[in-house]
Structures are given as structure tokens and as C-alpha cells.
């Protein structure tokens, strides 16, 4: 399903609304479900509109988790060879 230009404008306005406690009023996943599109498309709409990238504090992404593990292993001097053995 495609998102029309009117829906994009409405979506961009809704993306910018914050709750009084600083959390976002509307999550990208909720907008994606509403329009029947992927969360990545909603994120791309925000990016093209010039909105700042959202920081995800609720869930650590796989890339971020991998980076944290690799940093931990590097600091402790643990190599992948030791883990595989």
C-alpha cells in the first residue's frame, strides 16, 4: 500500500508530537500498522521530511547489542576463538 502525500503530511505532523513526559505520542510501528506499511517506510518519511532520528530507548537493537558485546570482549581481552572452543 502506498502512502499519499496528504497522509505523509499528516504523518509528519503526528511524528513530532511528544507527551509531557518526553516520550513520543505516536510510535513509528503504530503508524506503520495504521497505513499497512513497514516501519522502515515510516522512518524514511521522517528522514525525508528532515526530522531528527529518534533514539530508541525501549529496545536495544541487534547492532547496538553486538557493539556492546564486542566492546566488552575487547576490554576483557576475550577473543572469538576462545568462545568457539
PyMOL Python script that loads the backbone (N, CA, C, O; Angstrom):
from pymol import cmd

cmd.read_pdbstr("""\
ATOM      1  N   UNK A   1       0.845  -1.181   0.000  1.00  0.00           N
ATOM      2  CA  UNK A   1       0.000   0.000   0.000  1.00  0.00           C
ATOM      3  C   UNK A   1       0.884   1.235   0.000  1.00  0.00           C
ATOM      4  O   UNK A   1       1.911   1.270   0.678  1.00  0.00           O
ATOM      5  N   UNK A   2       0.493   2.233  -0.748  1.00  0.00           N
ATOM      6  CA  UNK A   2       1.233   3.486  -0.807  1.00  0.00           C
ATOM      7  C   UNK A   2       0.617   4.494   0.161  1.00  0.00           C
ATOM      8  O   UNK A   2      -0.567   4.435   0.490  1.00  0.00           O
ATOM      9  N   UNK A   3       1.465   5.417   0.601  1.00  0.00           N
ATOM     10  CA  UNK A   3       1.019   6.490   1.478  1.00  0.00           C
ATOM     11  C   UNK A   3       0.905   7.740   0.623  1.00  0.00           C
ATOM     12  O   UNK A   3       1.882   8.162   0.005  1.00  0.00           O
ATOM     13  N   UNK A   4      -0.286   8.337   0.584  1.00  0.00           N
ATOM     14  CA  UNK A   4      -0.500   9.524  -0.250  1.00  0.00           C
ATOM     15  C   UNK A   4       0.222  10.729   0.338  1.00  0.00           C
ATOM     16  O   UNK A   4       0.676  10.696   1.482  1.00  0.00           O
ATOM     17  N   UNK A   5       0.323  11.785  -0.448  1.00  0.00           N
ATOM     18  CA  UNK A   5       1.016  12.992   0.006  1.00  0.00           C
ATOM     19  C   UNK A   5       0.285  13.637   1.184  1.00  0.00           C
ATOM     20  O   UNK A   5       0.925  14.194   2.077  1.00  0.00           O
ATOM     21  N   UNK A   6      -1.035  13.567   1.195  1.00  0.00           N
ATOM     22  CA  UNK A   6      -1.797  14.110   2.329  1.00  0.00           C
ATOM     23  C   UNK A   6      -1.532  13.299   3.592  1.00  0.00           C
ATOM     24  O   UNK A   6      -1.375  13.853   4.680  1.00  0.00           O
ATOM     25  N   UNK A   7      -1.484  11.980   3.430  1.00  0.00           N
ATOM     26  CA  UNK A   7      -1.204  11.111   4.570  1.00  0.00           C
ATOM     27  C   UNK A   7       0.219  11.330   5.074  1.00  0.00           C
ATOM     28  O   UNK A   7       0.467  11.279   6.278  1.00  0.00           O
ATOM     29  N   UNK A   8       1.156  11.575   4.152  1.00  0.00           N
ATOM     30  CA  UNK A   8       2.538  11.846   4.561  1.00  0.00           C
ATOM     31  C   UNK A   8       2.610  13.118   5.394  1.00  0.00           C
ATOM     32  O   UNK A   8       3.286  13.152   6.423  1.00  0.00           O
ATOM     33  N   UNK A   9       1.918  14.162   4.954  1.00  0.00           N
ATOM     34  CA  UNK A   9       1.930  15.428   5.687  1.00  0.00           C
ATOM     35  C   UNK A   9       1.333  15.251   7.082  1.00  0.00           C
ATOM     36  O   UNK A   9       1.865  15.768   8.064  1.00  0.00           O
ATOM     37  N   UNK A  10       0.233  14.523   7.159  1.00  0.00           N
ATOM     38  CA  UNK A  10      -0.402  14.245   8.451  1.00  0.00           C
ATOM     39  C   UNK A  10       0.520  13.409   9.331  1.00  0.00           C
ATOM     40  O   UNK A  10       0.640  13.656  10.531  1.00  0.00           O
ATOM     41  N   UNK A  11       1.163  12.425   8.728  1.00  0.00           N
ATOM     42  CA  UNK A  11       2.066  11.544   9.467  1.00  0.00           C
ATOM     43  C   UNK A  11       3.239  12.320  10.038  1.00  0.00           C
ATOM     44  O   UNK A  11       3.616  12.113  11.192  1.00  0.00           O
ATOM     45  N   UNK A  12       3.824  13.214   9.240  1.00  0.00           N
ATOM     46  CA  UNK A  12       4.960  14.015   9.695  1.00  0.00           C
ATOM     47  C   UNK A  12       4.545  14.895  10.876  1.00  0.00           C
ATOM     48  O   UNK A  12       5.306  15.046  11.832  1.00  0.00           O
ATOM     49  N   UNK A  13       3.361  15.468  10.816  1.00  0.00           N
ATOM     50  CA  UNK A  13       2.877  16.284  11.947  1.00  0.00           C
ATOM     51  C   UNK A  13       2.712  15.429  13.195  1.00  0.00           C
ATOM     52  O   UNK A  13       3.106  15.844  14.285  1.00  0.00           O
ATOM     53  N   UNK A  14       2.143  14.257  13.050  1.00  0.00           N
ATOM     54  CA  UNK A  14       1.916  13.378  14.199  1.00  0.00           C
ATOM     55  C   UNK A  14       3.212  12.847  14.783  1.00  0.00           C
ATOM     56  O   UNK A  14       3.292  12.592  15.985  1.00  0.00           O
ATOM     57  N   UNK A  15       4.240  12.675  13.937  1.00  0.00           N
ATOM     58  CA  UNK A  15       5.537  12.170  14.406  1.00  0.00           C
ATOM     59  C   UNK A  15       6.228  13.138  15.358  1.00  0.00           C
ATOM     60  O   UNK A  15       7.059  12.722  16.165  1.00  0.00           O
ATOM     61  N   UNK A  16       5.900  14.403  15.277  1.00  0.00           N
ATOM     62  CA  UNK A  16       6.593  15.426  16.049  1.00  0.00           C
ATOM     63  C   UNK A  16       5.977  15.693  17.418  1.00  0.00           C
ATOM     64  O   UNK A  16       6.523  16.473  18.199  1.00  0.00           O
ATOM     65  N   UNK A  17       4.852  15.060  17.716  1.00  0.00           N
ATOM     66  CA  UNK A  17       4.151  15.299  18.978  1.00  0.00           C
ATOM     67  C   UNK A  17       4.771  14.464  20.092  1.00  0.00           C
ATOM     68  O   UNK A  17       4.930  13.250  19.967  1.00  0.00           O
ATOM     69  N   UNK A  18       5.117  15.144  21.184  1.00  0.00           N
ATOM     70  CA  UNK A  18       5.669  14.462  22.350  1.00  0.00           C
ATOM     71  C   UNK A  18       4.690  14.559  23.512  1.00  0.00           C
ATOM     72  O   UNK A  18       3.954  15.539  23.637  1.00  0.00           O
ATOM     73  N   UNK A  19       4.687  13.547  24.350  1.00  0.00           N
ATOM     74  CA  UNK A  19       3.911  13.564  25.585  1.00  0.00           C
ATOM     75  C   UNK A  19       4.607  14.479  26.584  1.00  0.00           C
ATOM     76  O   UNK A  19       5.782  14.798  26.404  1.00  0.00           O
ATOM     77  N   UNK A  20       3.906  14.911  27.638  1.00  0.00           N
ATOM     78  CA  UNK A  20       4.526  15.766  28.655  1.00  0.00           C
ATOM     79  C   UNK A  20       5.758  15.139  29.323  1.00  0.00           C
ATOM     80  O   UNK A  20       6.636  15.861  29.795  1.00  0.00           O
ATOM     81  N   UNK A  21       5.829  13.804  29.365  1.00  0.00           N
ATOM     82  CA  UNK A  21       6.972  13.151  29.996  1.00  0.00           C
ATOM     83  C   UNK A  21       8.155  12.970  29.041  1.00  0.00           C
ATOM     84  O   UNK A  21       9.169  12.383  29.418  1.00  0.00           O
ATOM     85  N   UNK A  22       8.033  13.472  27.804  1.00  0.00           N
ATOM     86  CA  UNK A  22       9.127  13.414  26.847  1.00  0.00           C
ATOM     87  C   UNK A  22       9.098  12.230  25.906  1.00  0.00           C
ATOM     88  O   UNK A  22       9.925  12.153  24.998  1.00  0.00           O
ATOM     89  N   UNK A  23       8.167  11.298  26.096  1.00  0.00           N
ATOM     90  CA  UNK A  23       8.056  10.159  25.187  1.00  0.00           C
ATOM     91  C   UNK A  23       7.273  10.593  23.952  1.00  0.00           C
ATOM     92  O   UNK A  23       6.560  11.596  23.973  1.00  0.00           O
ATOM     93  N   UNK A  24       7.413   9.834  22.894  1.00  0.00           N
ATOM     94  CA  UNK A  24       6.702  10.161  21.660  1.00  0.00           C
ATOM     95  C   UNK A  24       5.243   9.752  21.775  1.00  0.00           C
ATOM     96  O   UNK A  24       4.930   8.673  22.278  1.00  0.00           O
ATOM     97  N   UNK A  25       4.350  10.621  21.303  1.00  0.00           N
ATOM     98  CA  UNK A  25       2.917  10.348  21.371  1.00  0.00           C
ATOM     99  C   UNK A  25       2.528   9.216  20.420  1.00  0.00           C
ATOM    100  O   UNK A  25       1.651   8.411  20.734  1.00  0.00           O
ATOM    101  N   UNK A  26       3.180   9.158  19.263  1.00  0.00           N
ATOM    102  CA  UNK A  26       2.880   8.131  18.272  1.00  0.00           C
ATOM    103  C   UNK A  26       4.182   7.438  17.893  1.00  0.00           C
ATOM    104  O   UNK A  26       5.159   8.094  17.530  1.00  0.00           O
ATOM    105  N   UNK A  27       4.193   6.121  17.977  1.00  0.00           N
ATOM    106  CA  UNK A  27       5.374   5.349  17.609  1.00  0.00           C
ATOM    107  C   UNK A  27       5.330   5.020  16.121  1.00  0.00           C
ATOM    108  O   UNK A  27       4.258   4.902  15.529  1.00  0.00           O
ATOM    109  N   UNK A  28       6.510   4.875  15.529  1.00  0.00           N
ATOM    110  CA  UNK A  28       6.596   4.534  14.111  1.00  0.00           C
ATOM    111  C   UNK A  28       5.881   3.224  13.815  1.00  0.00           C
ATOM    112  O   UNK A  28       5.225   3.092  12.781  1.00  0.00           O
ATOM    113  N   UNK A  29       6.004   2.251  14.718  1.00  0.00           N
ATOM    114  CA  UNK A  29       5.357   0.957  14.468  1.00  0.00           C
ATOM    115  C   UNK A  29       3.840   1.094  14.441  1.00  0.00           C
ATOM    116  O   UNK A  29       3.170   0.375  13.699  1.00  0.00           O
ATOM    117  N   UNK A  30       3.286   2.011  15.242  1.00  0.00           N
ATOM    118  CA  UNK A  30       1.843   2.228  15.240  1.00  0.00           C
ATOM    119  C   UNK A  30       1.390   2.880  13.938  1.00  0.00           C
ATOM    120  O   UNK A  30       0.352   2.520  13.383  1.00  0.00           O
ATOM    121  N   UNK A  31       2.179   3.847  13.454  1.00  0.00           N
ATOM    122  CA  UNK A  31       1.854   4.488  12.175  1.00  0.00           C
ATOM    123  C   UNK A  31       1.950   3.468  11.039  1.00  0.00           C
ATOM    124  O   UNK A  31       1.111   3.449  10.139  1.00  0.00           O
ATOM    125  N   UNK A  32       2.970   2.629  11.090  1.00  0.00           N
ATOM    126  CA  UNK A  32       3.142   1.609  10.056  1.00  0.00           C
ATOM    127  C   UNK A  32       1.943   0.664  10.027  1.00  0.00           C
ATOM    128  O   UNK A  32       1.443   0.320   8.955  1.00  0.00           O
ATOM    129  N   UNK A  33       1.490   0.250  11.195  1.00  0.00           N
ATOM    130  CA  UNK A  33       0.330  -0.644  11.264  1.00  0.00           C
ATOM    131  C   UNK A  33      -0.928   0.050  10.747  1.00  0.00           C
ATOM    132  O   UNK A  33      -1.757  -0.571  10.081  1.00  0.00           O
ATOM    133  N   UNK A  34      -1.065   1.331  11.053  1.00  0.00           N
ATOM    134  CA  UNK A  34      -2.239   2.089  10.613  1.00  0.00           C
ATOM    135  C   UNK A  34      -2.323   2.170   9.094  1.00  0.00           C
ATOM    136  O   UNK A  34      -3.409   2.054   8.524  1.00  0.00           O
ATOM    137  N   UNK A  35      -1.186   2.369   8.437  1.00  0.00           N
ATOM    138  CA  UNK A  35      -1.168   2.516   6.987  1.00  0.00           C
ATOM    139  C   UNK A  35      -0.867   1.215   6.253  1.00  0.00           C
ATOM    140  O   UNK A  35      -0.920   1.172   5.024  1.00  0.00           O
ATOM    141  N   UNK A  36      -0.554   0.158   6.989  1.00  0.00           N
ATOM    142  CA  UNK A  36      -0.264  -1.116   6.357  1.00  0.00           C
ATOM    143  C   UNK A  36       1.050  -1.125   5.605  1.00  0.00           C
ATOM    144  O   UNK A  36       1.170  -1.764   4.559  1.00  0.00           O
ATOM    145  N   UNK A  37       2.047  -0.408   6.141  1.00  0.00           N
ATOM    146  CA  UNK A  37       3.376  -0.350   5.530  1.00  0.00           C
ATOM    147  C   UNK A  37       4.423  -0.746   6.572  1.00  0.00           C
ATOM    148  O   UNK A  37       4.088  -1.001   7.728  1.00  0.00           O
ATOM    149  N   UNK A  38       5.672  -0.796   6.164  1.00  0.00           N
ATOM    150  CA  UNK A  38       6.735  -1.167   7.094  1.00  0.00           C
ATOM    151  C   UNK A  38       7.152   0.029   7.947  1.00  0.00           C
ATOM    152  O   UNK A  38       6.940   1.182   7.572  1.00  0.00           O
ATOM    153  N   UNK A  39       7.745  -0.267   9.095  1.00  0.00           N
ATOM    154  CA  UNK A  39       8.263   0.773   9.967  1.00  0.00           C
ATOM    155  C   UNK A  39       9.400   1.518   9.280  1.00  0.00           C
ATOM    156  O   UNK A  39       9.609   2.708   9.519  1.00  0.00           O
ATOM    157  N   UNK A  40      10.129   0.813   8.432  1.00  0.00           N
ATOM    158  CA  UNK A  40      11.225   1.437   7.690  1.00  0.00           C
ATOM    159  C   UNK A  40      10.715   2.535   6.767  1.00  0.00           C
ATOM    160  O   UNK A  40      11.367   3.568   6.620  1.00  0.00           O
ATOM    161  N   UNK A  41       9.561   2.327   6.146  1.00  0.00           N
ATOM    162  CA  UNK A  41       8.989   3.356   5.281  1.00  0.00           C
ATOM    163  C   UNK A  41       8.601   4.582   6.100  1.00  0.00           C
ATOM    164  O   UNK A  41       8.828   5.712   5.667  1.00  0.00           O
ATOM    165  N   UNK A  42       8.023   4.373   7.264  1.00  0.00           N
ATOM    166  CA  UNK A  42       7.667   5.498   8.131  1.00  0.00           C
ATOM    167  C   UNK A  42       8.923   6.251   8.545  1.00  0.00           C
ATOM    168  O   UNK A  42       8.933   7.482   8.567  1.00  0.00           O
ATOM    169  N   UNK A  43       9.967   5.528   8.867  1.00  0.00           N
ATOM    170  CA  UNK A  43      11.242   6.144   9.226  1.00  0.00           C
ATOM    171  C   UNK A  43      11.802   6.948   8.059  1.00  0.00           C
ATOM    172  O   UNK A  43      12.329   8.042   8.256  1.00  0.00           O
ATOM    173  N   UNK A  44      11.691   6.418   6.853  1.00  0.00           N
ATOM    174  CA  UNK A  44      12.173   7.109   5.652  1.00  0.00           C
ATOM    175  C   UNK A  44      11.362   8.377   5.394  1.00  0.00           C
ATOM    176  O   UNK A  44      11.921   9.388   4.968  1.00  0.00           O
ATOM    177  N   UNK A  45      10.060   8.336   5.644  1.00  0.00           N
ATOM    178  CA  UNK A  45       9.221   9.532   5.504  1.00  0.00           C
ATOM    179  C   UNK A  45       9.708  10.614   6.452  1.00  0.00           C
ATOM    180  O   UNK A  45       9.813  11.779   6.070  1.00  0.00           O
ATOM    181  N   UNK A  46      10.005  10.232   7.684  1.00  0.00           N
ATOM    182  CA  UNK A  46      10.511  11.194   8.670  1.00  0.00           C
ATOM    183  C   UNK A  46      11.854  11.764   8.233  1.00  0.00           C
ATOM    184  O   UNK A  46      12.095  12.965   8.352  1.00  0.00           O
ATOM    185  N   UNK A  47      12.720  10.904   7.730  1.00  0.00           N
ATOM    186  CA  UNK A  47      14.045  11.341   7.296  1.00  0.00           C
ATOM    187  C   UNK A  47      13.929  12.331   6.141  1.00  0.00           C
ATOM    188  O   UNK A  47      14.599  13.363   6.138  1.00  0.00           O
ATOM    189  N   UNK A  48      13.088  12.023   5.169  1.00  0.00           N
ATOM    190  CA  UNK A  48      12.905  12.911   4.018  1.00  0.00           C
ATOM    191  C   UNK A  48      12.268  14.238   4.412  1.00  0.00           C
ATOM    192  O   UNK A  48      12.465  15.249   3.738  1.00  0.00           O
ATOM    193  N   UNK A  49      11.498  14.235   5.509  1.00  0.00           N
ATOM    194  CA  UNK A  49      10.876  15.469   5.995  1.00  0.00           C
ATOM    195  C   UNK A  49      11.859  16.304   6.811  1.00  0.00           C
ATOM    196  O   UNK A  49      11.547  17.427   7.205  1.00  0.00           O
ATOM    197  N   UNK A  50      13.050  15.751   7.063  1.00  0.00           N
ATOM    198  CA  UNK A  50      14.059  16.497   7.796  1.00  0.00           C
ATOM    199  C   UNK A  50      13.969  16.356   9.302  1.00  0.00           C
ATOM    200  O   UNK A  50      14.590  17.123  10.038  1.00  0.00           O
ATOM    201  N   UNK A  51      13.200  15.383   9.767  1.00  0.00           N
ATOM    202  CA  UNK A  51      13.084  15.183  11.210  1.00  0.00           C
ATOM    203  C   UNK A  51      14.332  14.482  11.736  1.00  0.00           C
ATOM    204  O   UNK A  51      14.940  13.665  11.044  1.00  0.00           O
ATOM    205  N   UNK A  52      14.700  14.813  12.960  1.00  0.00           N
ATOM    206  CA  UNK A  52      15.856  14.177  13.588  1.00  0.00           C
ATOM    207  C   UNK A  52      15.544  12.708  13.834  1.00  0.00           C
ATOM    208  O   UNK A  52      14.397  12.328  14.067  1.00  0.00           O
ATOM    209  N   UNK A  53      16.581  11.899  13.776  1.00  0.00           N
ATOM    210  CA  UNK A  53      16.417  10.467  14.015  1.00  0.00           C
ATOM    211  C   UNK A  53      16.036  10.225  15.468  1.00  0.00           C
ATOM    212  O   UNK A  53      16.609  10.820  16.381  1.00  0.00           O
ATOM    213  N   UNK A  54      15.084   9.364  15.664  1.00  0.00           N
ATOM    214  CA  UNK A  54      14.648   9.049  17.025  1.00  0.00           C
ATOM    215  C   UNK A  54      15.618   8.107  17.698  1.00  0.00           C
ATOM    216  O   UNK A  54      16.162   7.200  17.068  1.00  0.00           O
ATOM    217  N   UNK A  55      15.830   8.324  18.966  1.00  0.00           N
ATOM    218  CA  UNK A  55      16.632   7.405  19.768  1.00  0.00           C
ATOM    219  C   UNK A  55      15.679   6.376  20.357  1.00  0.00           C
ATOM    220  O   UNK A  55      14.636   6.724  20.911  1.00  0.00           O
ATOM    221  N   UNK A  56      16.042   5.127  20.232  1.00  0.00           N
ATOM    222  CA  UNK A  56      15.192   4.059  20.738  1.00  0.00           C
ATOM    223  C   UNK A  56      15.692   3.623  22.094  1.00  0.00           C
ATOM    224  O   UNK A  56      16.714   2.945  22.197  1.00  0.00           O
ATOM    225  N   UNK A  57      14.978   4.007  23.136  1.00  0.00           N
ATOM    226  CA  UNK A  57      15.394   3.658  24.482  1.00  0.00           C
ATOM    227  C   UNK A  57      14.655   2.428  24.997  1.00  0.00           C
ATOM    228  O   UNK A  57      15.079   1.839  25.991  1.00  0.00           O
ATOM    229  N   UNK A  58      13.587   2.032  24.365  1.00  0.00           N
ATOM    230  CA  UNK A  58      12.793   0.908  24.853  1.00  0.00           C
ATOM    231  C   UNK A  58      13.415  -0.434  24.501  1.00  0.00           C
ATOM    232  O   UNK A  58      13.251  -1.415  25.226  1.00  0.00           O
ATOM    233  N   UNK A  59      14.117  -0.467  23.403  1.00  0.00           N
ATOM    234  CA  UNK A  59      14.637  -1.736  22.930  1.00  0.00           C
ATOM    235  C   UNK A  59      16.017  -1.508  22.344  1.00  0.00           C
ATOM    236  O   UNK A  59      16.212  -0.608  21.527  1.00  0.00           O
ATOM    237  N   UNK A  60      16.964  -2.314  22.755  1.00  0.00           N
ATOM    238  CA  UNK A  60      18.313  -2.232  22.191  1.00  0.00           C
ATOM    239  C   UNK A  60      18.322  -3.010  20.893  1.00  0.00           C
ATOM    240  O   UNK A  60      17.951  -4.184  20.867  1.00  0.00           O
ATOM    241  N   UNK A  61      18.738  -2.374  19.826  1.00  0.00           N
ATOM    242  CA  UNK A  61      18.793  -3.025  18.527  1.00  0.00           C
ATOM    243  C   UNK A  61      19.904  -4.056  18.473  1.00  0.00           C
ATOM    244  O   UNK A  61      20.818  -4.046  19.298  1.00  0.00           O
ATOM    245  N   UNK A  62      19.819  -4.944  17.497  1.00  0.00           N
ATOM    246  CA  UNK A  62      20.807  -6.008  17.346  1.00  0.00           C
ATOM    247  C   UNK A  62      22.188  -5.419  17.116  1.00  0.00           C
ATOM    248  O   UNK A  62      23.166  -5.905  17.684  1.00  0.00           O
ATOM    249  N   UNK A  63      22.285  -4.383  16.295  1.00  0.00           N
ATOM    250  CA  UNK A  63      23.578  -3.769  16.010  1.00  0.00           C
ATOM    251  C   UNK A  63      24.177  -3.164  17.266  1.00  0.00           C
ATOM    252  O   UNK A  63      25.367  -3.326  17.539  1.00  0.00           O
ATOM    253  N   UNK A  64      23.356  -2.472  18.021  1.00  0.00           N
ATOM    254  CA  UNK A  64      23.834  -1.863  19.270  1.00  0.00           C
ATOM    255  C   UNK A  64      24.248  -2.926  20.271  1.00  0.00           C
ATOM    256  O   UNK A  64      25.266  -2.776  20.946  1.00  0.00           O
ATOM    257  N   UNK A  65      23.484  -3.984  20.374  1.00  0.00           N
ATOM    258  CA  UNK A  65      23.819  -5.071  21.300  1.00  0.00           C
ATOM    259  C   UNK A  65      25.130  -5.737  20.890  1.00  0.00           C
ATOM    260  O   UNK A  65      25.966  -6.042  21.740  1.00  0.00           O
ATOM    261  N   UNK A  66      25.307  -5.961  19.599  1.00  0.00           N
ATOM    262  CA  UNK A  66      26.542  -6.574  19.115  1.00  0.00           C
ATOM    263  C   UNK A  66      27.742  -5.672  19.421  1.00  0.00           C
ATOM    264  O   UNK A  66      28.796  -6.152  19.837  1.00  0.00           O
ATOM    265  N   UNK A  67      27.574  -4.362  19.213  1.00  0.00           N
ATOM    266  CA  UNK A  67      28.658  -3.427  19.502  1.00  0.00           C
ATOM    267  C   UNK A  67      29.023  -3.455  20.978  1.00  0.00           C
ATOM    268  O   UNK A  67      30.204  -3.436  21.324  1.00  0.00           O
ATOM    269  N   UNK A  68      28.027  -3.501  21.845  1.00  0.00           N
ATOM    270  CA  UNK A  68      28.292  -3.554  23.283  1.00  0.00           C
ATOM    271  C   UNK A  68      29.027  -4.828  23.675  1.00  0.00           C
ATOM    272  O   UNK A  68      29.942  -4.793  24.497  1.00  0.00           O
ATOM    273  N   UNK A  69      28.628  -5.950  23.087  1.00  0.00           N
ATOM    274  CA  UNK A  69      29.291  -7.227  23.376  1.00  0.00           C
ATOM    275  C   UNK A  69      30.731  -7.205  22.883  1.00  0.00           C
ATOM    276  O   UNK A  69      31.642  -7.640  23.588  1.00  0.00           O
ATOM    277  N   UNK A  70      30.935  -6.697  21.668  1.00  0.00           N
ATOM    278  CA  UNK A  70      32.294  -6.632  21.129  1.00  0.00           C
ATOM    279  C   UNK A  70      33.185  -5.717  21.959  1.00  0.00           C
ATOM    280  O   UNK A  70      34.353  -6.030  22.190  1.00  0.00           O
ATOM    281  N   UNK A  71      32.635  -4.576  22.414  1.00  0.00           N
ATOM    282  CA  UNK A  71      33.403  -3.686  23.289  1.00  0.00           C
ATOM    283  C   UNK A  71      33.773  -4.390  24.588  1.00  0.00           C
ATOM    284  O   UNK A  71      34.908  -4.295  25.055  1.00  0.00           O
ATOM    285  N   UNK A  72      32.827  -5.082  25.155  1.00  0.00           N
ATOM    286  CA  UNK A  72      33.074  -5.820  26.401  1.00  0.00           C
ATOM    287  C   UNK A  72      34.169  -6.861  26.197  1.00  0.00           C
ATOM    288  O   UNK A  72      35.078  -6.984  27.018  1.00  0.00           O
ATOM    289  N   UNK A  73      34.076  -7.604  25.106  1.00  0.00           N
ATOM    290  CA  UNK A  73      35.069  -8.634  24.832  1.00  0.00           C
ATOM    291  C   UNK A  73      36.450  -8.015  24.602  1.00  0.00           C
ATOM    292  O   UNK A  73      37.458  -8.551  25.065  1.00  0.00           O
ATOM    293  N   UNK A  74      36.494  -6.890  23.889  1.00  0.00           N
ATOM    294  CA  UNK A  74      37.770  -6.233  23.631  1.00  0.00           C
ATOM    295  C   UNK A  74      38.400  -5.750  24.930  1.00  0.00           C
ATOM    296  O   UNK A  74      39.600  -5.928  25.140  1.00  0.00           O
ATOM    297  N   UNK A  75      37.608  -5.146  25.796  1.00  0.00           N
ATOM    298  CA  UNK A  75      38.107  -4.639  27.074  1.00  0.00           C
ATOM    299  C   UNK A  75      38.614  -5.780  27.948  1.00  0.00           C
ATOM    300  O   UNK A  75      39.649  -5.640  28.600  1.00  0.00           O
ATOM    301  N   UNK A  76      37.912  -6.892  27.973  1.00  0.00           N
ATOM    302  CA  UNK A  76      38.290  -8.042  28.796  1.00  0.00           C
ATOM    303  C   UNK A  76      39.361  -8.921  28.146  1.00  0.00           C
ATOM    304  O   UNK A  76      39.886  -9.834  28.784  1.00  0.00           O
ATOM    305  N   UNK A  77      39.682  -8.650  26.897  1.00  0.00           N
ATOM    306  CA  UNK A  77      40.680  -9.454  26.209  1.00  0.00           C
ATOM    307  C   UNK A  77      40.172 -10.819  25.785  1.00  0.00           C
ATOM    308  O   UNK A  77      40.953 -11.764  25.674  1.00  0.00           O
ATOM    309  N   UNK A  78      38.883 -10.934  25.549  1.00  0.00           N
ATOM    310  CA  UNK A  78      38.274 -12.200  25.128  1.00  0.00           C
ATOM    311  C   UNK A  78      38.242 -12.246  23.606  1.00  0.00           C
ATOM    312  O   UNK A  78      37.828 -11.278  22.968  1.00  0.00           O
ATOM    313  N   UNK A  79      38.670 -13.345  23.023  1.00  0.00           N
ATOM    314  CA  UNK A  79      38.631 -13.477  21.560  1.00  0.00           C
ATOM    315  C   UNK A  79      37.531 -14.462  21.177  1.00  0.00           C
ATOM    316  O   UNK A  79      37.095 -15.283  21.983  1.00  0.00           O
ATOM    317  N   UNK A  80      37.099 -14.355  19.930  1.00  0.00           N
ATOM    318  CA  UNK A  80      36.072 -15.259  19.429  1.00  0.00           C
ATOM    319  C   UNK A  80      36.556 -16.700  19.417  1.00  0.00           C
ATOM    320  O   UNK A  80      35.755 -17.621  19.574  1.00  0.00           O
ATOM    321  N   UNK A  81      37.858 -16.910  19.233  1.00  0.00           N
ATOM    322  CA  UNK A  81      38.412 -18.262  19.213  1.00  0.00           C
ATOM    323  C   UNK A  81      38.203 -18.966  20.558  1.00  0.00           C
ATOM    324  O   UNK A  81      37.960 -20.172  20.601  1.00  0.00           O
ATOM    325  N   UNK A  82      38.299 -18.214  21.644  1.00  0.00           N
ATOM    326  CA  UNK A  82      38.090 -18.805  22.957  1.00  0.00           C
ATOM    327  C   UNK A  82      36.634 -19.228  23.155  1.00  0.00           C
ATOM    328  O   UNK A  82      36.357 -20.221  23.828  1.00  0.00           O
ATOM    329  N   UNK A  83      35.732 -18.491  22.581  1.00  0.00           N
ATOM    330  CA  UNK A  83      34.301 -18.800  22.727  1.00  0.00           C
ATOM    331  C   UNK A  83      33.933 -20.026  21.902  1.00  0.00           C
ATOM    332  O   UNK A  83      33.165 -20.871  22.360  1.00  0.00           O
ATOM    333  N   UNK A  84      34.472 -20.132  20.693  1.00  0.00           N
ATOM    334  CA  UNK A  84      34.138 -21.243  19.793  1.00  0.00           C
ATOM    335  C   UNK A  84      34.719 -22.572  20.276  1.00  0.00           C
ATOM    336  O   UNK A  84      34.217 -23.637  19.918  1.00  0.00           O
ATOM    337  N   UNK A  85      35.765 -22.509  21.081  1.00  0.00           N
ATOM    338  CA  UNK A  85      36.425 -23.759  21.515  1.00  0.00           C
ATOM    339  C   UNK A  85      35.642 -24.493  22.555  1.00  0.00           C
ATOM    340  O   UNK A  85      36.067 -25.554  23.014  1.00  0.00           O
TER     341      UNK A  85
END
""", "prot")
cmd.dss("prot")
cmd.show_as("cartoon", "prot")
cmd.util.cbc("prot")
cmd.orient("prot")
